[in-house]
Amino acid sequence: LIATPEERRGFIEEAAGVLKHRRRKEKALRKLEAAQGNLVRLQDLTNELRRQLKPLGRQAELARKAAVFQADARDARLRLLADDLLELQSALDKEIADENILRERQARVEQQLKEVDAEIAQLEESAVSGAPKMSKAQDAWFTLSALRERYFGLRQVVSERIRLTSQPIDEQPRGLDPEVLDQQAALARTESSALKTQAETHQLKLDQLTAARIDLEQNLVDAESLLTSAAQSAADRREQLAKLAGEVAAAESRRDTRSAEIDRLNTQVADATKRAAEAEAAYRREEAEIAGLDAGELQLDSVHEQAAGLVNSAQTQLDKARANLNAAERELAASEATVAAIEAAIRRNGDGGKKLIENNIAGISAKLASQLQITPGYEAAVAAALSVAADAVIANDENSATAAVAYLRDSNQGRAAIVIPVSVETSIATASNAQSLISFITATGEVARAVKNLVADCVIAPDLATAIAINQNQPQLRVVTKAGDLVMRGLVIGGGELADNAVTTQSALTAATENFAVKQAAVVTARNEFAAAQQAQQVAQSSLDDALAKVKEAEAAQARIALRLAELSQQSRAAAAEAERLRSLLTQAEQSLAADRSEIEQLQQRLEVARTAPTTITPITAEQRDLLVQQVSTARSTEVEERLTLRTAEERYQVAIARVAELEQLATAERDSRINEVQRRERLKREAAVAAAVSIAINQVLERLEISVNAASALKADLEQQRAERDTRLQSLRHRARELETERAALVDSVHRDELARTEQRGRIAAIEDKALSDFGVSPDVLIAEYGPDQLVPPSLKAPGDEETGSGEPEVAKPYVRSEQEKRAKEAERQLALLGRVNPLALEEFQAMEERHKFLGEQLEDVKRTKSDLEQVIKEVDDRVQQVFAEAFADTAREFEGVFSRLFPGGEGKLILVDPDNLLISGVDVEARPAGKKVKRLSLLSGGERSLVAVAFLVSLFKARPSPFYVLDEVEAALDDVNLGRLLQIYEELRENSQLIVITHQKRTMEIADALYGVSMRNDGVSAVISQRIRDVSDELVESQ
């Protein structure tokens, strides 16, 4: 009903199976877009590689020349290494012979030292064997002397003991009398017996109090049990009363709820009846309103068509701006890649000057090329004139330059050209037909003075012939051309493009940077234009959307009214059914209310009987229970006090027992002490007699010890004399051994030094062998055999481009001469230095880049073929889509005319293409003119007519492209009986080949159905699904008739 022409086209395409072709085309378009991006990238890469191949070829040629010079230098260096190796080996053999003489002398000294060590060992062994005798004599003398001293000390002790035992002894007893202590113990025992009797009396009284307390506690427990039983009985009675009261309240609540529900159902019945009447009245009003909405739609269609034209124009401008922006961005990316490539080449240039700047060498400021501004187009001329100075760095003075050169030499970081500004002014050279080169160079300060000194004698000529003529007239001048050719006295340098240097590279970088800035500005402009076009397109699209929204809004308003009519009809029927259902519920609620009232009367009678029942009487009161509690508490307190008194009496009895034991122990100890004193006096008398006898014996022993000590002292003196003579001989022999050891050490040191010298000699030989092996890959044997002084020296190889000798005779091998080989090596290294910086990987890089260029070319052709194939696929898909859509549209349009004429007798309807010249995107519009009307637009028809036209379109589509089944949801809700009958005829035709699933409220539609399925509500408010096969009912009626 509200579909756009594009959406109607989508219905036809979906039925015709065009969607799979659409998806195939979208996939091909995505691949085509990716192929276009790859094609642009491959073209940029191919162009960049083609630009880099030429300078890389020149570097490869330099690398070939460098390989020839390196081979010449390698051969010369190998022959010099072989000569050095043979000389070192000869010197090593001579040193080995000298070493053998030193080792023989060392052997003689070591033999003499061995004999002296043997004699020393013999004397030391004699000393060791005599040491026990000496030690034994010393021990005997020391033992006897010590024994004599001990007896002297013992004699003093005996004298002291005699003095102490001769003193008078006090025989009076000391301490307490044991008899007195026994009397005190008897008194304490009597007191403890009285305390024990008192404690037993208290224990008997405590047992009586405990029995009385237990009886009182049992009486209290019995009283509390009686009170608990009475309280439980009262609680049960209260619970029963509360339960009955709750049941009465619940029944009354149900009664009140039933009453409220009855009132609510009465209100709902009235509301449902009212809603049915209101829905019927609203249906009549909406029917009258729908007729007035068709007039304003014609003006909205005109506005919509104008807005669509503006959108197409704005889209064309937007596509043009997008194409310009894409082209500008591609040019910007190419320019950015060029700048990056030049900067990378500058970074790869690792000459000595760059190392000086990177390491911040004092006095070195910057690259000369970075301080110059050269007139565009004259970069090659300036680079040729500056020559090696083009890559130079600027030094403050000669000392800074000298220090920089020394740093490069010491750190082996290459070579560098260094420009030193001088204060001497140089005159500028002039010539006819030429300009001074300095006029094309701009610099400031000391840099300007330095550049002026470098190119003061240089002028620029328009071509090489003019340059040669100027040089012939003025030989002191150097003449360059704009192409980079250089003419000077007796020398012309020119040909292809100059090798890359700092001047050309810096100029190229400046030009590329400026070009990059221009491309950036172009991209900004293109983006602004694209943004403006995009904004204009958005404004136009907004206007189109507003117009379309208004058209759709008008159509939607009519559709809403049609849907509203169906909704109001449904609401009226639903309200009537709801009123009937509510009346049934009202009857059920009134019956439940009567039952609730009867239940309330029964519960109230049971509650009154429970309230009037007698209560239980308890045999004891709470006051009596409290009196028992107080008596139990008093009994417990009395028992505790008596228990404390008993514990006090028992403790006093224990203290008395301990006192008796203590007094008895003191009496026993005192008696033992007096017995011990008598025994001590007897012992002292015996000790005095023993000490007198020991004193006499000691004097006799001391006389004999004195004789033995003198004999031991004489023997010890003899042995010490023998040891002194032996020590003197040992000292003499050890002195001789030290002299021999010194001589042997000197010989060993000399031999060691010779060994170190030979080791160093062998190290130098090994260093030469390692150098030959690591630097040149030649083993020592091969080095001497092939590059020794006895081998002839082959002639040097010719570098690529060198001319043959004038005689044309081949060069022959020569004998080895060291000076000539040194000169040959220096010459080869000089030639390498003249070549300048050589890329050793240029050959491999050139070959790899050529292969890469070839591979990218093949890939480029492959991508072009892929793009062509994708375009062909898209064209084939478009042709197939046009064919399938055209056939489906023709069939649907033919069927639509027939179906429309049947649904609208006398009317005219047809399907038309919005853009017949473009079948790929053209929408489908519907022209419908019922009989008696002039309007053809679908939006100007009534709701029923539009529904019927929509059904006619769908039926036409079903007939043109049939489907197994169709689902129709209340499509005839807004149709009158006449149009419904026509639609039902269409249903009959469709059901012949397809199955129809129809959702309807129309009785006539149900009558032609084969089976009915419906949803109904039961009395309990639960939905139920019912079904009935009409054909079976018809067969039963026929059989019954």
C-alpha positions, 0 to 999 in steps of 0.5 A: 500500500505504501511501497515506493517504485523501487520497492515494487521492483524489488518484489518483482526481482525477488519473485523472478530470482534476480537477487542471486545475480545482484549478490554476484554483481556486488561481489564482482564490484568489490573485487573490481574496486580492490583490483583498481587499488592494486593497479594504482599501487602497482603502477606507482611501484613500477614507475618508481623502480624504473626511475631507480634502475638507471642510477643503480646501473651506474653504481653496478658499473662502478662495482665491477671496476672496484672488483677488478681493483680489489682483485689486484690489491688482494693478489699483491697483499697475499704475496706480501703476506707470504713473504712476511710469513716465510721470514718469521718462520726462518727467525723462529727456527733460529730462536729454537736452536738458542733455546736448546743450549740454555736448557743444557746449562740449566740441567747441569745447575739442577744436578749440582743443586740436587747433590747439595739438597741430598747432603742437607737432607742427610744432616736434617735426618741426623738432627731428627734422629738426635732430637729424641735423645736431646728431648729425653735429656731435657725432659729428665732435667725438667722433671727432676727440677719440677719434682724438687720444687714440688717437694719444697712446696710440700715441706711448706704445707707440712710446716703450716699444718703442724702450726695449725694443729698445735693451737688449743681447742674450745670444747664448749657446746654451741646452738639450742638445747635438744631437750627444749626443742622436744618439749616445744614439739609436744605442745604443738602436737596437743594443739593440732589434736584440738584443731582436728576435733573442731574441723570434724564438727564443722564438716558434720554441720556442713553435711546437714546444711547441704541436705536441707538445701537439696530438699528446698531445690526439689520443692522449687522444681515441682512448683515451677513444673505446675506453673508451666503446665498451667501457662501452657494450657492457657496458651493453647486456649488463646491459640484456639480462640485466635485461630477461630477468629482468623478463620472468621476474618478470612471468610469475611474478607472473601465475602467483601472481595466477592462483593467488590468483584461483583461491583467491578464486573457490573462496571466492566459490563457497562464499560464494554457495552459503552466501548462497542457503541463508541467504536461503531460511532468512530467507524462511521466518522472515519469512513466520512474523513477518508474521502477528504485526504486525496486532494492535496496529494497531487501537489506533493507529487510535483514537489517530489519530482523537482527535488529528485532532479536537484538530487541527481544534479548534486550527485553528478557534481559530487562524483566529479569532486570525488574523482578530482580528490582521488586523483589529487591524493594519488599524486600526493602519495607519489610525491610523498614516496619520492621525498621518502626515497630521496631522504632514505638515499641521503641516510644510506650515504654513510661517508666520513663527513656524515660520521663527523657530523653524527659524532659532533666532532669539534669544529665541524658544522654541517654539510656544504651542500645543505648551506647552498641554494642553487638556481633550478636547472643548474644543479648538475653544473654546480656538482661537476664544478665542486667535484669531491667538494660536493660531499664536503663538510665545513670546518671552522679552521685548519686545526679542526680539519686536521683533527677531523681527518685524524679521527677518521683515520684512527676510527677507520670510518672512511674518508671525507672532504673538508672545506675551510673558509679562508679570508683571502678574496679570490677574483671571479673569472669571466669569459665571453659567451659564458657566465660565472658559475658563482652567480647561480649559487646563493650562500651567506657568511663564511660559506659564501666565501668558501664556495667562491674560492672553490668555483672562482675559476669556473664559468658555465657555457651553454654547450660542450663545444662552446665550453671547449672553445672557451677553455682553449682561449682561456686555459686557466678557467674551468668550464662546465655546461648545464648538463654537467660536462666539465672542461679544464686544461687537458681534461674533459669529463662528461657523458651520462648523468652524474653520480648522486652526490650531496648537491644533486641529492639535496636539490632533488630533495628540495624540488621534491619537497616543494612539489609535495607542498604543492600537491598538499595544497591541491589535495586541500583544495580538492577536499574543500570542493568535495566537502562543498559538493557533498554538502550541496548533495546532502541539502538536495537529498534532505529536500528530496527526503522531506518531499518524499516524507510528505508524500509517504505521510499523506499515503500513510495517513490514508493507510492509517485511516483504512487500518483504523476502520478495520481496527474499529470494526474489530474493537466493536466485535471484541467489546460485545464478546467481552460484555457477554463474558463478563456477564457470565463471570458476574453470575459465578461471583454472586453464587460464590458470595452466597457460599461465603456468607453461609461459611461465616455464620458457622465459624462465628458459632464455633468461636462463641462456644470456645470463648464460653468454655471454663478455664483450668485452676492451678494448685500453687501461686506465683507468690509461693514459688517466689518464697521457695526461691528465696528459701533456696537462696538463703540455704545456699548462702548458709552452706557457702559460709559453713564450707569456708569455716571448714576450710579455715579449720582444716588449714589451721590443723595442717599448719600445726602438723607442719610446726610439730615436724619442724621442731622434731627435725631441729632437735635431731639436727642439733644432736648430730652437730654435737657428735660431729664436733667431738669427732673433728677434735679427734681427727686434728690430733691424728693429723698433727702426728702424721705431719711431723712424720712427713716433714722428716721424710721430705728432707731425705728426698730433697737430698737425693733429688739434688744429686740427680738434677746435677747429673741430668744438667751435665748430659743436656749440655753435651747434647746441645754442643753436638746440635750447635756443630750440626746447625753450622754445617747445615747453614753453610750447605743451605747458602750454597743451595740458595746460590745454585737456586738463584742461578737456576732461576735466572736460567729458567727465566731466560728460557721463559723469556725465550719461550714468550718471544717464540710464542709472540713469534708464533702469534705473529705467524698465526696472525698472518695465517688468520689474516690470510684465512679470514680476510682472503680465505687462503690457508697457510699452505696454499698461501706459501705454495701459490703466493710465495716469493718463488712464484711468478707474479701474473699480470694485472687484470683490465678494468671494464672500459680500459683500452688495450696497450699500444703494442697489443702484445699480452703481458707476461708473469714477472718474478716477485719483488717486494717493493713492486708488490707494495707499489702495486697494492697502493696503486690498486687502493688508490684507484679504489679511493678514486672511484669514491663511494662504491656500493658493494651490493649494487650488482646484486641490488641491480639484478634484484631490482630488474627481477622485481621490475619484471615481476611487477610488470607481469603482476600489472598485466595480470591485474589489468586482465583481472580488471577486464574479466571482472568488467566483463562479468559485471556486464554479463550480470547486468545483461542477465538481470535486464533480461530476467527483469524484463521478462518478469515485468512483461509477464507481471504487467500482462497479468496485472491488466487482466486481473485489474479488469476483473477486480475493477470492471470497466476500469483500466490499470497497468504497470509502467517503468519509471525509467524505461531506458535504464532497466537496471535501476528503473522502479515500477509504478502503478497506474489505476483508473477505476470505472468512472474516475479520471485519477490514475495515481494509487494514492488518490484512490480510496482505502478499499480501492488501494487495497484492491489494487495492491491485491491485484499487483500481488496476484499478478506477480503470483501468476507470473511467477507462481509459488507453492503457497501464499499467506494473506492476512486480512487483505479483504478487511476494507472491501465491500461485498461486491469487491469481496466477491470478485476477490474470492474468484481470484482466490479460487483461481490461485488455489488450483495450483497453490495453497492459500493460508488466509487470516480473515473475519469475513464469513464469505471467505470462510465459506470457501475455505477447505479448513478453518482454524480459530482461537476462542476463550473458554468460560474460565478465561483460557484460550482454546484452538478449534478447527474444522474441515469444511469439506468433511462437513459438506460430505456429511450433509450430502450423505445425510440428504 
